[in-house]
């Protein structure tokens, strides 16, 4: 990497002109108010690496909320506790923060913050490669500020923490170290690796919500299996649950998931369902509780386990399509797909595939009001008649509206 001290050309070449113009205008506005404004974090790193990134994080040595209000032409969200603001500028989201220092009252606790300078704000960050800044005020626009060796570590492709108790203060950084290492094809620097392994027990101090966030970030990576494999090698994954594994089976499942993921599915949720797929029910519940999973995501993991328990039934090659439908209907599609991928009974997988590709979209032509017009009494009979029609549709014994009307007429005649 060629040594670089000013990123003006990179900003102009690699960012949309409107966004680059916004940052320049923001720097001018801050300077007019006697403040200094900086671009910080991942966007600086990725500008230097030539990677795509439009996540704009700005730090002001001053009042972020006041500056955000002056900049905003649309929606703005303010977090007064940390004196931060998130503003929507055209199609981009911009995070604006007041420079601050942090003190961790105890390992794993959320930090106490107080106003600080840029050096303080950069020092509180996770890794040197994320602790660089670019000045945005006119007199020094584009100047790279690298106080902690981030450029050196980018050149050598290292993930390095900024101080020896970084993982002690916030053990969620352990998960982030693994994620950045695998995403960027870097290496965790040797001393950082030693400290990471020393502080794995500190993960017990991190709330389930924060660990879940890190896992969700991994699942939104292009190849999350790489991070889970590395986490398994380091003993980090076992800290989440001793039975979890990031082995080749998981990599194969994730690869297949990307190939067949259906419209409307969240691929990240499917990944988590596959990660937990082989856990016994009691261990799955422990994981759900530990990570404080939201109701919808907890349901996906539970549904995957419930379908897995019914694979023997689903493997029956004599099942009618309507029977397959009712064995799977009501479960989340991610859970059904997880069993299509990971189920160990080929006949069951074939029936699951039939459900996903054909059966789940089958619907009767007649609706409830049509049945009432035909003489079906409002109440439970409506549901019974609709099920009768649906099953006949699924099994191919009716094909048209007239076929459905005839079937309902025959049903009415015998009820």
BANU-743566 format. One record per residue (C-alpha): x, y, z; residue in one letter. Coordinates in nm, 3 decimals. Layout:
BEGIN
px:X py:Y pz:Z res:A
...
END
This chain:
BEGIN
px:0.000 py:0.000 pz:0.000 res:X
px:0.145 py:0.337 pz:-0.101 res:X
px:0.191 py:0.569 pz:0.199 res:X
px:-0.086 py:0.826 pz:0.200 res:X
px:-0.152 py:1.130 pz:0.414 res:X
px:-0.449 py:1.289 pz:0.236 res:X
px:-0.761 py:1.107 pz:0.120 res:X
px:-0.926 py:1.384 pz:-0.082 res:X
px:-0.870 py:1.206 pz:-0.412 res:X
px:-0.997 py:0.875 pz:-0.272 res:X
px:-1.311 py:1.044 pz:-0.139 res:X
px:-1.380 py:1.205 pz:-0.475 res:X
px:-1.306 py:0.887 pz:-0.673 res:X
px:-1.481 py:0.627 pz:-0.459 res:X
px:-1.782 py:0.804 pz:-0.307 res:X
px:-2.088 py:0.937 pz:-0.488 res:X
px:-2.036 py:1.303 pz:-0.570 res:X
px:-2.343 py:1.407 pz:-0.370 res:X
px:-2.218 py:1.228 pz:-0.058 res:X
px:-1.867 py:1.371 pz:-0.091 res:X
px:-2.024 py:1.713 pz:-0.134 res:X
px:-2.234 py:1.664 pz:0.180 res:X
px:-1.926 py:1.580 pz:0.389 res:X
px:-1.743 py:1.886 pz:0.258 res:X
px:-2.042 py:2.108 pz:0.337 res:X
px:-2.071 py:1.952 pz:0.684 res:X
px:-1.704 py:2.028 pz:0.748 res:X
px:-1.758 py:2.389 pz:0.641 res:X
px:-2.062 py:2.423 pz:0.865 res:X
px:-1.871 py:2.280 pz:1.164 res:X
px:-1.579 py:2.516 pz:1.101 res:X
px:-1.814 py:2.814 pz:1.083 res:X
px:-1.930 py:2.720 pz:1.432 res:X
px:-1.573 py:2.693 pz:1.562 res:X
px:-1.580 py:2.310 pz:1.566 res:X
px:-1.377 py:2.036 pz:1.399 res:X
px:-1.544 py:1.752 pz:1.210 res:X
px:-1.397 py:1.417 pz:1.107 res:X
px:-1.492 py:1.113 pz:0.904 res:X
px:-1.409 py:0.808 pz:1.116 res:X
px:-1.424 py:0.430 pz:1.134 res:X
px:-1.500 py:0.171 pz:0.873 res:X
px:-1.544 py:0.408 pz:0.579 res:X
px:-1.191 py:0.541 pz:0.628 res:X
px:-1.056 py:0.186 pz:0.643 res:X
px:-1.244 py:0.081 pz:0.331 res:X
px:-1.144 py:0.390 pz:0.134 res:X
px:-0.783 py:0.287 pz:0.193 res:X
px:-0.855 py:-0.075 pz:0.103 res:X
px:-1.058 py:0.012 pz:-0.205 res:X
px:-1.366 py:-0.164 pz:-0.064 res:X
px:-1.725 py:-0.050 pz:-0.112 res:X
px:-1.875 py:0.121 pz:0.193 res:X
px:-2.128 py:0.402 pz:0.226 res:X
px:-2.174 py:0.395 pz:0.605 res:X
px:-2.091 py:0.750 pz:0.704 res:X
px:-1.977 py:0.804 pz:1.064 res:X
px:-1.881 py:1.158 pz:1.160 res:X
px:-1.726 py:1.279 pz:1.485 res:X
px:-1.733 py:1.643 pz:1.589 res:X
px:-1.524 py:1.804 pz:1.858 res:X
px:-1.829 py:1.988 pz:1.979 res:X
px:-2.204 py:1.936 pz:1.998 res:X
px:-2.316 py:1.662 pz:1.759 res:X
px:-2.687 py:1.715 pz:1.818 res:X
px:-2.676 py:2.086 pz:1.738 res:X
px:-2.468 py:2.025 pz:1.425 res:X
px:-2.699 py:1.743 pz:1.314 res:X
px:-3.001 py:1.972 pz:1.343 res:X
px:-2.826 py:2.231 pz:1.130 res:X
px:-2.738 py:1.968 pz:0.869 res:X
px:-3.065 py:1.778 pz:0.862 res:X
px:-3.320 py:1.828 pz:0.588 res:X
px:-3.529 py:1.526 pz:0.685 res:X
px:-3.559 py:1.262 pz:0.955 res:X
px:-3.328 py:1.286 pz:1.254 res:X
px:-3.300 py:1.056 pz:1.558 res:X
px:-3.125 py:1.186 pz:1.868 res:X
px:-2.973 py:0.984 pz:2.155 res:X
px:-2.911 py:1.232 pz:2.430 res:X
px:-2.729 py:0.990 pz:2.661 res:X
px:-2.432 py:0.966 pz:2.424 res:X
px:-2.494 py:1.300 pz:2.250 res:X
px:-2.532 py:1.130 pz:1.911 res:X
px:-2.765 py:1.176 pz:1.618 res:X
px:-2.863 py:0.973 pz:1.314 res:X
px:-2.984 py:1.178 pz:1.023 res:X
px:-3.124 py:1.088 pz:0.684 res:X
px:-2.966 py:1.293 pz:0.409 res:X
px:-3.130 py:1.210 pz:0.079 res:X
px:-3.073 py:0.833 pz:0.034 res:X
px:-2.790 py:0.805 pz:0.286 res:X
px:-2.786 py:0.758 pz:0.661 res:X
px:-2.527 py:0.957 pz:0.853 res:X
px:-2.426 py:0.894 pz:1.214 res:X
px:-2.297 py:1.200 pz:1.395 res:X
px:-2.128 py:1.175 pz:1.734 res:X
px:-1.963 py:1.414 pz:1.976 res:X
px:-1.602 py:1.316 pz:2.043 res:X
px:-1.591 py:1.140 pz:2.377 res:X
px:-1.384 py:0.928 pz:2.607 res:X
px:-1.512 py:0.612 pz:2.775 res:X
px:-1.450 py:0.439 pz:3.105 res:X
px:-1.574 py:0.087 pz:3.171 res:X
px:-1.687 py:0.065 pz:3.537 res:X
px:-1.650 py:-0.314 pz:3.522 res:X
px:-1.577 py:-0.574 pz:3.255 res:X
px:-1.866 py:-0.612 pz:3.012 res:X
px:-2.060 py:-0.312 pz:3.142 res:X
px:-2.172 py:-0.034 pz:2.914 res:X
px:-1.918 py:0.248 pz:2.937 res:X
px:-1.949 py:0.577 pz:3.116 res:X
px:-1.882 py:0.859 pz:2.872 res:X
px:-1.769 py:1.218 pz:2.891 res:X
px:-1.678 py:1.476 pz:2.627 res:X
px:-1.331 py:1.439 pz:2.482 res:X
px:-1.106 py:1.512 pz:2.189 res:X
px:-1.063 py:1.315 pz:1.869 res:X
px:-0.769 py:1.121 pz:2.017 res:X
px:-0.993 py:1.004 pz:2.303 res:X
px:-1.269 py:0.905 pz:2.062 res:X
px:-1.036 py:0.702 pz:1.842 res:X
px:-0.873 py:0.531 pz:2.141 res:X
px:-1.210 py:0.395 pz:2.259 res:X
px:-1.256 py:0.201 pz:1.932 res:X
px:-1.213 py:-0.171 pz:1.884 res:X
px:-0.918 py:-0.209 pz:1.644 res:X
px:-0.645 py:0.009 pz:1.502 res:X
px:-0.778 py:-0.034 pz:1.147 res:X
px:-1.108 py:0.119 pz:1.265 res:X
px:-0.940 py:0.399 pz:1.462 res:X
px:-0.838 py:0.631 pz:1.179 res:X
px:-1.003 py:0.959 pz:1.086 res:X
px:-1.011 py:1.207 pz:0.800 res:X
px:-1.039 py:1.580 pz:0.868 res:X
px:-1.335 py:1.748 pz:0.698 res:X
px:-1.283 py:2.113 pz:0.793 res:X
px:-1.158 py:2.334 pz:0.506 res:X
px:-0.808 py:2.411 pz:0.634 res:X
px:-0.713 py:2.042 pz:0.656 res:X
px:-0.976 py:1.869 pz:0.440 res:X
px:-0.886 py:1.512 pz:0.353 res:X
px:-0.593 py:1.481 pz:0.596 res:X
px:-0.555 py:1.128 pz:0.734 res:X
px:-0.526 py:1.114 pz:1.113 res:X
px:-0.371 py:0.787 pz:1.225 res:X
px:-0.270 py:0.806 pz:1.590 res:X
px:-0.258 py:0.435 pz:1.669 res:X
px:-0.096 py:0.262 pz:1.372 res:X
px:-0.402 py:0.171 pz:1.171 res:X
px:-0.236 py:0.228 pz:0.834 res:X
px:0.059 py:0.010 pz:0.940 res:X
px:-0.181 py:-0.270 pz:1.030 res:X
px:-0.377 py:-0.230 pz:0.706 res:X
px:-0.053 py:-0.271 pz:0.513 res:X
px:0.034 py:-0.587 pz:0.707 res:X
px:-0.327 py:-0.710 pz:0.711 res:X
px:-0.349 py:-0.727 pz:1.089 res:X
px:-0.647 py:-0.700 pz:1.325 res:X
px:-0.500 py:-0.543 pz:1.638 res:X
px:-0.662 py:-0.404 pz:1.952 res:X
px:-0.557 py:-0.065 pz:2.085 res:X
px:-0.472 py:-0.161 pz:2.444 res:X
px:-0.420 py:-0.478 pz:2.651 res:X
px:-0.755 py:-0.471 pz:2.831 res:X
px:-0.968 py:-0.403 pz:2.525 res:X
px:-1.129 py:-0.750 pz:2.532 res:X
px:-1.160 py:-0.732 pz:2.909 res:X
px:-1.354 py:-0.407 pz:2.884 res:X
px:-1.580 py:-0.535 pz:2.609 res:X
px:-1.556 py:-0.904 pz:2.519 res:X
px:-1.799 py:-0.859 pz:2.229 res:X
px:-1.488 py:-0.734 pz:2.048 res:X
px:-1.377 py:-1.097 pz:2.038 res:X
px:-1.658 py:-1.175 pz:1.795 res:X
px:-1.578 py:-0.862 pz:1.596 res:X
px:-1.209 py:-0.955 pz:1.572 res:X
px:-1.306 py:-1.288 pz:1.418 res:X
px:-1.554 py:-1.123 pz:1.182 res:X
px:-1.311 py:-0.860 pz:1.053 res:X
px:-1.030 py:-1.112 pz:1.021 res:X
px:-1.241 py:-1.335 pz:0.800 res:X
px:-1.418 py:-1.062 pz:0.604 res:X
px:-1.096 py:-0.881 pz:0.513 res:X
px:-0.879 py:-1.193 pz:0.484 res:X
px:-0.652 py:-1.048 pz:0.753 res:X
px:-0.487 py:-1.214 pz:1.053 res:X
px:-0.550 py:-1.141 pz:1.417 res:X
px:-0.215 py:-1.002 pz:1.529 res:X
px:-0.022 py:-1.243 pz:1.753 res:X
px:-0.043 py:-1.049 pz:2.082 res:X
px:-0.406 py:-0.963 pz:2.012 res:X
px:-0.472 py:-1.332 pz:1.957 res:X
px:-0.310 py:-1.419 pz:2.288 res:X
px:-0.523 py:-1.161 pz:2.469 res:X
px:-0.835 py:-1.278 pz:2.285 res:X
px:-0.786 py:-1.633 pz:2.405 res:X
px:-0.705 py:-1.513 pz:2.755 res:X
px:-1.030 py:-1.317 pz:2.769 res:X
px:-1.272 py:-1.570 pz:2.621 res:X
px:-1.416 py:-1.626 pz:2.973 res:X
px:-1.509 py:-1.256 pz:2.973 res:X
px:-1.782 py:-1.337 pz:2.721 res:X
px:-1.986 py:-1.445 pz:3.023 res:X
px:-2.007 py:-1.076 pz:3.115 res:X
px:-2.173 py:-0.975 pz:2.788 res:X
px:-2.551 py:-0.959 pz:2.766 res:X
px:-2.738 py:-1.190 pz:2.532 res:X
px:-2.860 py:-0.892 pz:2.332 res:X
px:-2.506 py:-0.779 pz:2.257 res:X
px:-2.386 py:-1.128 pz:2.164 res:X
px:-2.691 py:-1.172 pz:1.941 res:X
px:-2.606 py:-0.848 pz:1.764 res:X
px:-2.256 py:-0.976 pz:1.691 res:X
px:-2.394 py:-1.304 pz:1.557 res:X
px:-2.640 py:-1.116 pz:1.337 res:X
px:-2.351 py:-0.910 pz:1.200 res:X
px:-2.165 py:-1.230 pz:1.117 res:X
px:-2.474 py:-1.377 pz:0.951 res:X
px:-2.498 py:-1.068 pz:0.731 res:X
px:-2.145 py:-1.120 pz:0.600 res:X
px:-2.099 py:-1.257 pz:0.250 res:X
px:-1.952 py:-1.585 pz:0.382 res:X
px:-2.047 py:-1.617 pz:0.750 res:X
px:-1.929 py:-1.978 pz:0.765 res:X
px:-1.568 py:-1.853 pz:0.760 res:X
px:-1.619 py:-1.660 pz:1.084 res:X
px:-1.802 py:-1.948 pz:1.252 res:X
px:-1.525 py:-2.189 pz:1.152 res:X
px:-1.261 py:-1.957 pz:1.297 res:X
px:-1.469 py:-1.900 pz:1.610 res:X
px:-1.487 py:-2.276 pz:1.649 res:X
px:-1.110 py:-2.313 pz:1.615 res:X
px:-1.046 py:-2.046 pz:1.878 res:X
px:-1.298 py:-2.181 pz:2.130 res:X
px:-1.524 py:-1.879 pz:2.095 res:X
px:-1.816 py:-2.070 pz:1.942 res:X
px:-1.809 py:-2.326 pz:2.223 res:X
px:-1.854 py:-2.040 pz:2.468 res:X
px:-2.185 py:-1.969 pz:2.298 res:X
px:-2.281 py:-2.336 pz:2.338 res:X
px:-2.049 py:-2.637 pz:2.376 res:X
px:-2.237 py:-2.840 pz:2.114 res:X
px:-2.209 py:-2.584 pz:1.835 res:X
px:-1.961 py:-2.645 pz:1.557 res:X
px:-1.835 py:-2.441 pz:1.265 res:X
px:-1.720 py:-2.747 pz:1.070 res:X
px:-1.743 py:-2.836 pz:0.702 res:X
px:-2.103 py:-2.953 pz:0.737 res:X
px:-2.208 py:-2.602 pz:0.840 res:X
px:-2.015 py:-2.446 pz:0.552 res:X
px:-2.189 py:-2.679 pz:0.308 res:X
px:-2.530 py:-2.595 pz:0.456 res:X
px:-2.464 py:-2.221 pz:0.431 res:X
px:-2.348 py:-2.256 pz:0.071 res:X
px:-2.664 py:-2.445 pz:-0.021 res:X
px:-2.876 py:-2.191 pz:0.167 res:X
px:-2.743 py:-1.913 pz:-0.054 res:X
px:-2.827 py:-2.116 pz:-0.363 res:X
px:-3.190 py:-2.192 pz:-0.277 res:X
px:-3.299 py:-1.917 pz:-0.037 res:X
px:-3.658 py:-1.831 pz:-0.127 res:X
px:-3.811 py:-1.492 pz:-0.189 res:X
px:-3.915 py:-1.323 pz:0.133 res:X
px:-3.680 py:-1.526 pz:0.350 res:X
px:-3.414 py:-1.365 pz:0.566 res:X
px:-3.094 py:-1.545 pz:0.483 res:X
px:-2.939 py:-1.444 pz:0.816 res:X
px:-3.227 py:-1.612 pz:1.003 res:X
px:-3.184 py:-1.926 pz:0.794 res:X
px:-2.815 py:-1.931 pz:0.884 res:X
px:-2.895 py:-1.917 pz:1.256 res:X
px:-3.151 py:-2.195 pz:1.219 res:X
px:-2.885 py:-2.409 pz:1.052 res:X
px:-2.626 py:-2.321 pz:1.316 res:X
px:-2.861 py:-2.448 pz:1.588 res:X
px:-3.020 py:-2.726 pz:1.381 res:X
px:-2.846 py:-3.022 pz:1.542 res:X
px:-2.900 py:-2.908 pz:1.899 res:X
px:-3.138 py:-3.114 pz:2.115 res:X
px:-3.453 py:-2.928 pz:2.220 res:X
px:-3.325 py:-2.843 pz:2.566 res:X
px:-3.001 py:-2.701 pz:2.429 res:X
px:-3.187 py:-2.504 pz:2.163 res:X
px:-3.405 py:-2.349 pz:2.431 res:X
px:-3.096 py:-2.264 pz:2.630 res:X
px:-2.951 py:-2.086 pz:2.326 res:X
px:-3.276 py:-1.900 pz:2.261 res:X
px:-3.280 py:-1.782 pz:2.622 res:X
px:-2.910 py:-1.698 pz:2.635 res:X
px:-2.930 py:-1.482 pz:2.322 res:X
px:-3.265 py:-1.330 pz:2.416 res:X
px:-3.386 py:-1.400 pz:2.064 res:X
px:-3.681 py:-1.195 pz:1.941 res:X
px:-4.005 py:-1.390 pz:1.920 res:X
px:-3.996 py:-1.431 pz:1.541 res:X
px:-3.639 py:-1.560 pz:1.537 res:X
px:-3.697 py:-1.789 pz:1.835 res:X
px:-3.995 py:-1.931 pz:1.649 res:X
px:-3.778 py:-2.013 pz:1.347 res:X
px:-3.532 py:-2.210 pz:1.560 res:X
px:-3.812 py:-2.391 pz:1.742 res:X
px:-3.999 py:-2.463 pz:1.421 res:X
px:-3.684 py:-2.611 pz:1.269 res:X
px:-3.657 py:-2.845 pz:1.566 res:X
px:-4.025 py:-2.939 pz:1.550 res:X
px:-4.007 py:-3.026 pz:1.180 res:X
px:-3.689 py:-3.223 pz:1.240 res:X
px:-3.881 py:-3.432 pz:1.494 res:X
px:-4.141 py:-3.506 pz:1.222 res:X
px:-3.899 py:-3.610 pz:0.950 res:X
px:-3.995 py:-3.975 pz:1.004 res:X
px:-4.355 py:-3.893 pz:0.917 res:X
px:-4.248 py:-3.677 pz:0.624 res:X
px:-4.034 py:-3.960 pz:0.488 res:X
px:-4.343 py:-4.172 pz:0.415 res:X
px:-4.341 py:-4.211 pz:0.038 res:X
px:-4.715 py:-4.280 pz:0.035 res:X
px:-4.816 py:-3.942 pz:0.176 res:X
px:-5.074 py:-3.756 pz:-0.028 res:X
px:-4.985 py:-3.395 pz:-0.116 res:X
px:-5.255 py:-3.274 pz:0.123 res:X
px:-5.094 py:-3.469 pz:0.407 res:X
px:-4.754 py:-3.321 pz:0.329 res:X
px:-4.913 py:-2.977 pz:0.327 res:X
px:-5.071 py:-3.014 pz:0.668 res:X
px:-4.751 py:-3.155 pz:0.820 res:X
px:-4.563 py:-2.839 pz:0.720 res:X
px:-4.823 py:-2.564 pz:0.697 res:X
px:-4.793 py:-2.306 pz:0.973 res:X
px:-4.419 py:-2.339 pz:1.020 res:X
px:-4.189 py:-2.052 pz:0.920 res:X
px:-4.048 py:-2.090 pz:0.570 res:X
px:-3.690 py:-2.053 pz:0.701 res:X
px:-3.748 py:-2.350 pz:0.933 res:X
px:-3.892 py:-2.558 pz:0.649 res:X
px:-3.596 py:-2.466 pz:0.429 res:X
px:-3.351 py:-2.555 pz:0.705 res:X
px:-3.498 py:-2.905 pz:0.708 res:X
px:-3.487 py:-2.928 pz:0.331 res:X
px:-3.113 py:-2.862 pz:0.354 res:X
px:-3.018 py:-3.041 pz:0.674 res:X
px:-3.273 py:-3.319 pz:0.711 res:X
px:-3.109 py:-3.661 pz:0.709 res:X
px:-3.392 py:-3.853 pz:0.537 res:X
px:-3.395 py:-3.809 pz:0.155 res:X
px:-3.766 py:-3.902 pz:0.112 res:X
px:-3.857 py:-3.636 pz:0.368 res:X
px:-3.647 py:-3.379 pz:0.186 res:X
px:-3.823 py:-3.463 pz:-0.140 res:X
px:-4.161 py:-3.406 pz:0.022 res:X
px:-4.040 py:-3.081 pz:0.179 res:X
px:-3.918 py:-2.966 pz:-0.161 res:X
px:-4.259 py:-3.045 pz:-0.311 res:X
px:-4.422 py:-2.836 pz:-0.039 res:X
px:-4.192 py:-2.538 pz:-0.092 res:X
px:-4.202 py:-2.543 pz:-0.471 res:X
px:-4.569 py:-2.624 pz:-0.527 res:X
px:-4.800 py:-2.709 pz:-0.239 res:X
px:-4.761 py:-2.407 pz:-0.014 res:X
px:-4.892 py:-2.173 pz:-0.284 res:X
px:-5.208 py:-2.374 pz:-0.360 res:X
px:-5.529 py:-2.190 pz:-0.272 res:X
px:-5.900 py:-2.260 pz:-0.335 res:X
px:-6.081 py:-2.040 pz:-0.584 res:X
px:-6.395 py:-2.022 pz:-0.371 res:X
px:-6.392 py:-1.792 pz:-0.070 res:X
px:-6.606 py:-1.784 pz:0.243 res:X
px:-6.869 py:-1.554 pz:0.094 res:X
px:-6.902 py:-1.786 pz:-0.206 res:X
px:-6.972 py:-2.077 pz:0.028 res:X
px:-7.238 py:-1.879 pz:0.214 res:X
px:-7.403 py:-1.794 pz:-0.116 res:X
px:-7.408 py:-2.166 pz:-0.190 res:X
px:-7.585 py:-2.239 pz:0.137 res:X
px:-7.302 py:-2.319 pz:0.381 res:X
px:-7.402 py:-2.197 pz:0.727 res:X
px:-7.165 py:-1.931 pz:0.866 res:X
px:-6.946 py:-2.073 pz:1.143 res:X
px:-6.721 py:-2.380 pz:1.168 res:X
px:-6.871 py:-2.525 pz:0.854 res:X
px:-6.702 py:-2.259 pz:0.644 res:X
px:-6.358 py:-2.371 pz:0.762 res:X
px:-6.447 py:-2.736 pz:0.713 res:X
px:-6.563 py:-2.675 pz:0.357 res:X
px:-6.257 py:-2.463 pz:0.272 res:X
px:-6.028 py:-2.740 pz:0.400 res:X
px:-6.218 py:-2.993 pz:0.192 res:X
px:-6.167 py:-2.783 pz:-0.121 res:X
px:-5.800 py:-2.714 pz:-0.042 res:X
px:-5.722 py:-3.081 pz:0.012 res:X
px:-5.892 py:-3.169 pz:-0.313 res:X
px:-5.692 py:-2.899 pz:-0.492 res:X
px:-5.368 py:-3.030 pz:-0.340 res:X
px:-5.444 py:-3.389 pz:-0.434 res:X
px:-5.552 py:-3.294 pz:-0.786 res:X
px:-5.909 py:-3.419 pz:-0.762 res:X
px:-6.047 py:-3.074 pz:-0.840 res:X
px:-5.895 py:-2.828 pz:-1.085 res:X
px:-6.151 py:-2.559 pz:-1.168 res:X
px:-6.403 py:-2.338 pz:-0.992 res:X
px:-6.682 py:-2.557 pz:-1.127 res:X
px:-6.508 py:-2.863 pz:-0.977 res:X
px:-6.498 py:-2.686 pz:-0.640 res:X
px:-6.866 py:-2.591 pz:-0.660 res:X
px:-6.960 py:-2.949 pz:-0.744 res:X
px:-6.754 py:-3.079 pz:-0.448 res:X
px:-6.920 py:-2.834 pz:-0.210 res:X
px:-7.262 py:-2.931 pz:-0.344 res:X
px:-7.189 py:-3.298 pz:-0.277 res:X
px:-7.064 py:-3.210 pz:0.072 res:X
px:-7.377 py:-3.010 pz:0.147 res:X
px:-7.592 py:-3.295 pz:0.032 res:X
px:-7.441 py:-3.531 pz:0.289 res:X
px:-7.424 py:-3.285 pz:0.583 res:X
END
